[in-house]
């Protein structure tokens, strides 16, 4: 079914001539996001430059029940920006201006197409920065960050996108404009701002975003500790948390990832280590100094073989370079890999890591572990060779088994990559029918016709088959000892 | 006469609301107004607390003081400091906070999951009990500030903070709001990291709180004093805080405070959050009419019989 010509005319009238793409070769660019395994060619791509143009497109979609998918830079890893066939992709890439900065209020107002890093660049001269730092921050857009409630390595201390958005102007799925929050997130009613952030483009399109900025800390110290085993490193993480220290980041890498990264970028990571931790502390100098000493002591107590401290910005950048290029480095040791994103309570890290090792053996595949240990956010990289028959399917099964292990340990299906299309069918692992039905009620209150990013977040029979996924009660819940949250 | 019902479980709350929906009786949660007044005082358990995870799951009727009392032996706390001693559920549904929101945020920043009972009796959970989680809609945040009009918040999962070793405050007096704002600006532009930065009207006082290790707090207090003067404040939070009386909240910045605060009899501005709590006159609803209409649609979806008042 092609688009109604009257609809296409209405859209073309509202937008500049070069802002509407309909040729297959132009549409191809938009057929997938960072989850490249799933591709759908949209019917039309719109590149609005103003809020009015976004409204015009959404109104035209609403009038004819045409589905639309908002898109930033397309770096998302869960297929949240996967187009709908016969639908519209609304790229916000051309809405890329910083609208205003208030240094005293520590707020910046940006359009959705501004990249994450551009926010910090816009205020760096004034000693301010924007805290959430997804690995793709050089290219990913603030609009996409709002849709996904993006995290990053430094969210442990400073929080996620939702904690830094104080105001939004959104185009609702009927094309109307709504202002939520502003310089303050406070509202005399329910926190619509809070629920909009992370709603994966299903409740509307953010066209203006007010962000909280932080002052550059007086001191930043990055430490690298190497251990013989993941168990020891995991114990050190729990020790740091239990001691009441709140680092800006605690990252962990396993042997496989350390070796691959070292070959790729020569970050100077200790060879032969079973695990490393990168711990970054920031804040006022006197506090950081004490915390650095305490972290060092705790790491030694848990068997650290070597602890290095980055003495300057260049050394710090090198320590982080290894961590930030870990995914890419895996390309050197494996033909293909699948990045999983799950969360476990911090205290359950060691047992879940052991379970992942068991699953590796059961499935006959290797898994590289590199993750945000401080907040229990795992990113297992399932390595496989897509040329070997059966391996892609086995990799997929292994990745799903890891998710089940995370949820069973009291964790989550996704810490920062989102549900999108990738995990919609896995939602029943974590939520019951009523939970999902109530979320759908909210969705319909925003979008009665279901035209904003349909097919994402929630399991549908078309996507997942008629049989709903297996929602399994937690053993404690079965025993009546705990109720699910 | 309204009947008062102290529910002992979410199942009881669900049955009560289902029944009210079927019979068209109005229900008010933790306040007068409905034909049935639903109270949460018996929902006062700590269901889970995992010290190593810095998280806990509590029932909504638990008093904040009781929670923090029980967390203290573990060196942990929920870093919310509203006036009085509200329940955790009231902190969420009423969006209550105090000076420490400057650093720790409000309930929307601390809640990681919730189980709610909608107006029609449906029990639903969202979020979880891990600090990082983006699976599904964050209904716990939606219920922040919902004031009992979408449903009952029954269970709440929270992220906790370590109790700091030391906590010291500075009171800086000024003659005018302009002068107080200039001093606040000096703090904001410095690399100091206060836990609270409040500005009062008509007092024109700046209250700055530092928390952390004893040495770091002492160093910060000295730096702050050299920047803006001031004296040690012992009765932190007890003086001039008009939040309990405040009827309104208005957005403010250091640029707008000298114009905005004098419109009110009393006010206290939380500088970092960009908001002032104001006492008389009551400010108009600052919300976009489109937002108000959207809230009504959500109410209709969560409480189709309209029992919650």
HADDOCK unambig.tbl for C-alpha pairs under 7 A between the chains (distance, minus, plus):
assign (segid A and resid 104 and name CA) (segid B and resid 185 and name CA) 6.46 0.50 0.50
assign (segid A and resid 104 and name CA) (segid B and resid 188 and name CA) 6.94 0.50 0.50
assign (segid A and resid 104 and name CA) (segid B and resid 254 and name CA) 6.28 0.50 0.50
assign (segid A and resid 105 and name CA) (segid B and resid 253 and name CA) 5.41 0.50 0.50
assign (segid A and resid 105 and name CA) (segid B and resid 254 and name CA) 6.44 0.50 0.50
assign (segid A and resid 105 and name CA) (segid B and resid 272 and name CA) 6.98 0.50 0.50
assign (segid A and resid 105 and name CA) (segid B and resid 274 and name CA) 6.86 0.50 0.50
assign (segid A and resid 149 and name CA) (segid B and resid 134 and name CA) 6.96 0.50 0.50
assign (segid A and resid 163 and name CA) (segid B and resid 109 and name CA) 6.05 0.50 0.50
assign (segid A and resid 178 and name CA) (segid B and resid 288 and name CA) 6.47 0.50 0.50
assign (segid A and resid 178 and name CA) (segid B and resid 290 and name CA) 5.72 0.50 0.50
assign (segid A and resid 178 and name CA) (segid B and resid 291 and name CA) 6.16 0.50 0.50
assign (segid A and resid 179 and name CA) (segid B and resid 288 and name CA) 6.00 0.50 0.50
assign (segid A and resid 183 and name CA) (segid B and resid 251 and name CA) 6.39 0.50 0.50
assign (segid A and resid 183 and name CA) (segid B and resid 274 and name CA) 5.80 0.50 0.50
assign (segid A and resid 184 and name CA) (segid B and resid 251 and name CA) 5.86 0.50 0.50
assign (segid A and resid 184 and name CA) (segid B and resid 273 and name CA) 5.87 0.50 0.50
assign (segid A and resid 184 and name CA) (segid B and resid 274 and name CA) 5.04 0.50 0.50
assign (segid A and resid 184 and name CA) (segid B and resid 275 and name CA) 5.89 0.50 0.50
assign (segid A and resid 188 and name CA) (segid B and resid 145 and name CA) 6.62 0.50 0.50
assign (segid A and resid 189 and name CA) (segid B and resid 145 and name CA) 5.18 0.50 0.50
assign (segid A and resid 189 and name CA) (segid B and resid 146 and name CA) 5.27 0.50 0.50
assign (segid A and resid 190 and name CA) (segid B and resid 142 and name CA) 5.41 0.50 0.50
assign (segid A and resid 190 and name CA) (segid B and resid 143 and name CA) 5.60 0.50 0.50
assign (segid A and resid 190 and name CA) (segid B and resid 144 and name CA) 5.74 0.50 0.50
assign (segid A and resid 190 and name CA) (segid B and resid 145 and name CA) 4.75 0.50 0.50
assign (segid A and resid 190 and name CA) (segid B and resid 146 and name CA) 4.16 0.50 0.50
assign (segid A and resid 191 and name CA) (segid B and resid 141 and name CA) 6.04 0.50 0.50
assign (segid A and resid 191 and name CA) (segid B and resid 142 and name CA) 4.61 0.50 0.50
assign (segid A and resid 191 and name CA) (segid B and resid 143 and name CA) 6.58 0.50 0.50
assign (segid A and resid 191 and name CA) (segid B and resid 144 and name CA) 5.63 0.50 0.50
assign (segid A and resid 191 and name CA) (segid B and resid 145 and name CA) 6.25 0.50 0.50
assign (segid A and resid 192 and name CA) (segid B and resid 142 and name CA) 5.74 0.50 0.50
assign (segid A and resid 194 and name CA) (segid B and resid 141 and name CA) 5.42 0.50 0.50
assign (segid A and resid 194 and name CA) (segid B and resid 142 and name CA) 6.26 0.50 0.50
assign (segid A and resid 195 and name CA) (segid B and resid 137 and name CA) 6.39 0.50 0.50
assign (segid A and resid 195 and name CA) (segid B and resid 138 and name CA) 5.32 0.50 0.50
assign (segid A and resid 195 and name CA) (segid B and resid 139 and name CA) 6.48 0.50 0.50
assign (segid A and resid 195 and name CA) (segid B and resid 141 and name CA) 5.91 0.50 0.50
assign (segid A and resid 195 and name CA) (segid B and resid 142 and name CA) 5.38 0.50 0.50
assign (segid A and resid 198 and name CA) (segid B and resid 134 and name CA) 6.68 0.50 0.50
assign (segid A and resid 199 and name CA) (segid B and resid 137 and name CA) 5.96 0.50 0.50
assign (segid A and resid 215 and name CA) (segid B and resid 191 and name CA) 6.74 0.50 0.50
assign (segid A and resid 217 and name CA) (segid B and resid 191 and name CA) 6.14 0.50 0.50
assign (segid A and resid 218 and name CA) (segid B and resid 191 and name CA) 5.55 0.50 0.50
assign (segid A and resid 238 and name CA) (segid B and resid 52 and name CA) 6.19 0.50 0.50
assign (segid A and resid 241 and name CA) (segid B and resid 52 and name CA) 6.64 0.50 0.50
assign (segid A and resid 242 and name CA) (segid B and resid 52 and name CA) 5.44 0.50 0.50
assign (segid A and resid 244 and name CA) (segid B and resid 162 and name CA) 4.92 0.50 0.50
assign (segid A and resid 284 and name CA) (segid B and resid 192 and name CA) 6.67 0.50 0.50
assign (segid A and resid 284 and name CA) (segid B and resid 193 and name CA) 6.92 0.50 0.50
assign (segid A and resid 286 and name CA) (segid B and resid 215 and name CA) 6.86 0.50 0.50
assign (segid A and resid 286 and name CA) (segid B and resid 216 and name CA) 4.85 0.50 0.50
assign (segid A and resid 287 and name CA) (segid B and resid 213 and name CA) 6.49 0.50 0.50
assign (segid A and resid 287 and name CA) (segid B and resid 216 and name CA) 5.08 0.50 0.50
assign (segid A and resid 344 and name CA) (segid B and resid 130 and name CA) 6.71 0.50 0.50
assign (segid A and resid 345 and name CA) (segid B and resid 53 and name CA) 6.15 0.50 0.50
assign (segid A and resid 345 and name CA) (segid B and resid 130 and name CA) 5.55 0.50 0.50
assign (segid A and resid 346 and name CA) (segid B and resid 53 and name CA) 5.46 0.50 0.50
assign (segid A and resid 347 and name CA) (segid B and resid 52 and name CA) 5.87 0.50 0.50
assign (segid A and resid 347 and name CA) (segid B and resid 53 and name CA) 5.95 0.50 0.50
assign (segid A and resid 375 and name CA) (segid B and resid 131 and name CA) 6.36 0.50 0.50
assign (segid A and resid 375 and name CA) (segid B and resid 132 and name CA) 6.42 0.50 0.50
assign (segid A and resid 411 and name CA) (segid B and resid 130 and name CA) 5.96 0.50 0.50
assign (segid A and resid 412 and name CA) (segid B and resid 133 and name CA) 6.05 0.50 0.50
assign (segid A and resid 412 and name CA) (segid B and resid 135 and name CA) 6.94 0.50 0.50
assign (segid A and resid 413 and name CA) (segid B and resid 135 and name CA) 6.26 0.50 0.50
assign (segid A and resid 414 and name CA) (segid B and resid 133 and name CA) 5.88 0.50 0.50
assign (segid A and resid 414 and name CA) (segid B and resid 134 and name CA) 5.77 0.50 0.50
assign (segid A and resid 414 and name CA) (segid B and resid 135 and name CA) 5.72 0.50 0.50
assign (segid A and resid 415 and name CA) (segid B and resid 132 and name CA) 5.20 0.50 0.50
assign (segid A and resid 415 and name CA) (segid B and resid 133 and name CA) 4.24 0.50 0.50
assign (segid A and resid 415 and name CA) (segid B and resid 134 and name CA) 5.38 0.50 0.50
assign (segid A and resid 416 and name CA) (segid B and resid 133 and name CA) 6.73 0.50 0.50
assign (segid A and resid 416 and name CA) (segid B and resid 134 and name CA) 5.90 0.50 0.50
assign (segid A and resid 418 and name CA) (segid B and resid 134 and name CA) 5.81 0.50 0.50
assign (segid A and resid 418 and name CA) (segid B and resid 135 and name CA) 6.41 0.50 0.50
assign (segid A and resid 419 and name CA) (segid B and resid 135 and name CA) 6.04 0.50 0.50
assign (segid A and resid 434 and name CA) (segid B and resid 124 and name CA) 5.82 0.50 0.50
assign (segid A and resid 435 and name CA) (segid B and resid 124 and name CA) 4.51 0.50 0.50
assign (segid A and resid 435 and name CA) (segid B and resid 125 and name CA) 5.47 0.50 0.50
assign (segid A and resid 435 and name CA) (segid B and resid 126 and name CA) 6.76 0.50 0.50
assign (segid A and resid 438 and name CA) (segid B and resid 124 and name CA) 6.77 0.50 0.50
assign (segid A and resid 439 and name CA) (segid B and resid 137 and name CA) 6.30 0.50 0.50
assign (segid A and resid 441 and name CA) (segid B and resid 301 and name CA) 5.94 0.50 0.50
assign (segid A and resid 442 and name CA) (segid B and resid 298 and name CA) 6.22 0.50 0.50
assign (segid A and resid 445 and name CA) (segid B and resid 297 and name CA) 5.47 0.50 0.50
assign (segid A and resid 445 and name CA) (segid B and resid 298 and name CA) 5.46 0.50 0.50
assign (segid A and resid 445 and name CA) (segid B and resid 301 and name CA) 6.77 0.50 0.50
assign (segid A and resid 457 and name CA) (segid B and resid 136 and name CA) 6.52 0.50 0.50
assign (segid A and resid 485 and name CA) (segid B and resid 113 and name CA) 6.37 0.50 0.50
assign (segid A and resid 485 and name CA) (segid B and resid 114 and name CA) 6.18 0.50 0.50
assign (segid A and resid 485 and name CA) (segid B and resid 115 and name CA) 6.07 0.50 0.50
assign (segid A and resid 485 and name CA) (segid B and resid 125 and name CA) 5.43 0.50 0.50
assign (segid A and resid 485 and name CA) (segid B and resid 126 and name CA) 6.54 0.50 0.50
assign (segid A and resid 485 and name CA) (segid B and resid 127 and name CA) 6.97 0.50 0.50
assign (segid A and resid 485 and name CA) (segid B and resid 128 and name CA) 5.24 0.50 0.50
assign (segid A and resid 485 and name CA) (segid B and resid 129 and name CA) 6.99 0.50 0.50
